[in-house]
Amino acid sequence: MTVKTEAAKGTLTYSRMRGMVAILIAFMKQRRMGLNDFIQKIANNSYACKHPEVQSILKISQPQEPELMNANPSPPPSPSQQINLGPSSNPHAKPSDFHFLKVIGKGSFGKVLLARHKAEEAFYAVKVLQKKAILKKKEEKHIMSERNVLLKNVKHPFLVGLHFSFQTADKLYFVLDYINGGELFYHLQRERCFLEPRARFYAAEIASALGYLHSLNIVYRDLKPENILLDSQGHIVLTDFGLCKENIEHNGTTSTFCGTPEYLAPEVLHKQPYDRTVDWWCLGAVLYEMLYGLPPFYSRNTAEMYDNILNKPLQLKPNITNSARHLLECLLQKDRTKRLGAKDDFMEIKNHVFFSLINWDDLINKKITPPFNPNVSGPNDLRHFDPEFTEEPVPNSIGRSPDSILLTASVKEAAEAFLGFSYAPPMDSFL
């Protein structure tokens, strides 16, 4: 009886505190899950599934691009269907070229490891993916698309760079820039929210990266704090291009249902064709989260969260400036045709009054001092990585090629599905 009375008055009781902690833990766990895995989880929740919007969404929860529509496993592609992006220009690279030191990230198809190249003594982040897992979920075209996007990122300071890629019979290896300032999500967890000048700086660098991708007719589609890294000086580095969609012209659209639940735009949930303005919605959601600590329409109940995204008006507390308020209202506009960026894309974001204090030439040249310095002492400084990753042992199989005599038939078939994956830059790019 006493507990009920205190709760009614808003007192933080022990049971209420435990409930808040449980919500935060559930939120963090959800954020670590991919959309498909998360939706499969809620599909078994009878309460959530009673909501009509969720029932509708669950029916299209798997990606709808033609190569992914069949839910039944299919055999690896025949030679005529193999993805061939040209002969490898780095045929001699192999896992044993590296010392794999620590696990620094995990995903649906593999791990990201801190590695030191034995000959060069340079440190890299090496993304190692299991071919069988990719083929089982029919994601090979998305992986090859990620590689294509990485190859185009070399000219932008706020996008992670690919140094080279190679493969063994059972794994793919992306050798990437090593960024050890931590995920934006990690820093948000620790600080809850950021002051407006810091949020503006990050939003400007993110917008610059998205604008560059759009100039290449690439829609990013999965902007979230987990995919936004800080480098050792505190600048933004966008990573993970697995959900990018290539060849989307200025007025072009796509319709694949993908992304992360908290950041899905209304048009994606409505199963309508969508365009590059989906990235500006996500920018609004990330900016809101930086200022307030949670995504704009977040609910622990996924059905309620989707309903909020579709129907609930945006609510802004009065502790931000008018320019920040206006930008959030323009980016989190439910009608994509009225959303900021619908007409002139990045130029509209760039010219918004919220960014009037940003010198964009200085920004792109990294002449603006970041508002936060991660203060890392060197490549071995892993303080900004989640111990969930760094305490995991490095698998022995990561650093060696499988014995060709012991390869199973399925591994041999998988080996043929990624022709053209290997990549090394031309020699003149090092000069």
Helices and strands as residue ranges (DSSP letters): H 2-8, H 14-31, H 35-43, H 46-49, H 52-59, G 66-68, G 79-81, G 95-97, E 98-106, E 110-117, E 123-130, H 131-136, H 140-151, G 153-155, E 162-167, E 171-176, H 184-191, H 196-215, G 225-227, E 228-230, E 236-238, G 261-263, H 266-269, H 277-292, H 302-311, H 322-331, G 336-338, H 346-350, G 353-355, H 360-364, H 387-390, G 396-399, G 404-406, H 409-415, G 416-418, G 427-430
